[in-house]
């Protein structure tokens, strides 16, 4: 058998249910892996050793007594520091919030606990989640295990690195502008950005600004698509008071095969890096070999979608007028980054909309019509691979945002589901693509991602290079 920490979450849970290994053995194996690897990558910020071992012992006692074991019994998970875990600080990567201890779990964390999952560590993120690289004054930088000189992505970079290196089989992050899918691409793992309304947005350390309610969602990161499916099935059941929560069945009506997939072309966007272009071709070939029909097509209003996203975030990105300004909580480094970033953010907003929410609805209708006959879209996450550390503070890189991530950002604007899946390596870095579906059709995205994964070699877990 492989090392315990190398196994998928599904296999770990099965072995525990069959009493071939104990929950304590699984947790201890991951604690040893964390002690071995985390000093090199700084992905896990707080190790929840005591509570994780207590939960493992309780799980083993339940299995021994014949109590029905949950589908995730004994499976360790990491949790990003902007998601509430009872008894642990929800820091948002900010020094001022280092002691902001959560009294209760976020709804989806509580649901995963009820299914038997065990939080084993908190994970790093950029301050406020407002950067595509993971670094902050509270915890320091997280390093990409493929190359310390390249970004692990952000803002869920800590979870992507933890999963990629075998410190946990599952990570819990969130995605407001590619923040699950971009780290997945950078680290060679898979991630699910659910539809808006699938997973409760409760439990984020305070009031959630309207823009983040509308554009951001919680989701899982894993090494296997089947593990995304398993975790996702136990993240959607509790509303937690979220007015957007929609208890929709996880599987939609069957789609008559062959399923058509649009390979998204973007003639108005930046050129694709050769490695990204190769990843798309590879994914298209694997889907075709699995019986899908792949055809090219350009999404409607893509440039305007990014502009409307930016306008909504600019207008509704604060929780309350009386909320302390970012500058009063953030580090000096973040304030400088934000000052450099602000002119490019303003430019990205384009022509002001009379009503950005109305225009969002118009773009959503156009995409719905575009996807009526083709329920899936194959697209890049970013037009380039993981950038070198520090590049996102350079004027040239900032001037290129958000064009490089416009396919990822459009998905957030429209509330659609998407799955990031690795396709291989290029120039020593992992490459991946995303599969975008109609709203609440995560099942189709996961099926297609699994078809790619089944015909491809796994890239992780890996030791840091």
Protein Blocks (a to p, Z undefined) as FASTA:
>chain_A
ZZfklpcfklmmmmmmnopacfklmmmmmmmmmmmmmmmnomafbdcfklmmmmmmmmmm
mmmnopacdfkgoiacdddfkbccehiacekopaklmmmccfbdcfklmmmmmnopacfb
dcdddehhiacbdcdfknopaddfkbmkbcebjaklmmmmmmmnopafbdcdddfeoplm
mmmmmnopacddddehjaccehehpacdfklmmmgccddddfbfklmmmmmmmmmmpgnl
pakbccddfbdcdddddddddddddfkbccddfklmmmmmmmmmmmmmnopacdddddeh
klmmmmmmmmmmmmmmpfbfklccfklmmcfklmmmmmmmmmmmmmmnmpadfblmlmmm
mmmmmmmmmmmmmmbdcddfbfcdcddehklmpfklmmmpcklmmmmmmmmmnopacddd
dfbdeehiacdddddddehilmmmmmmmmmmmmmpccfbdcddZZ
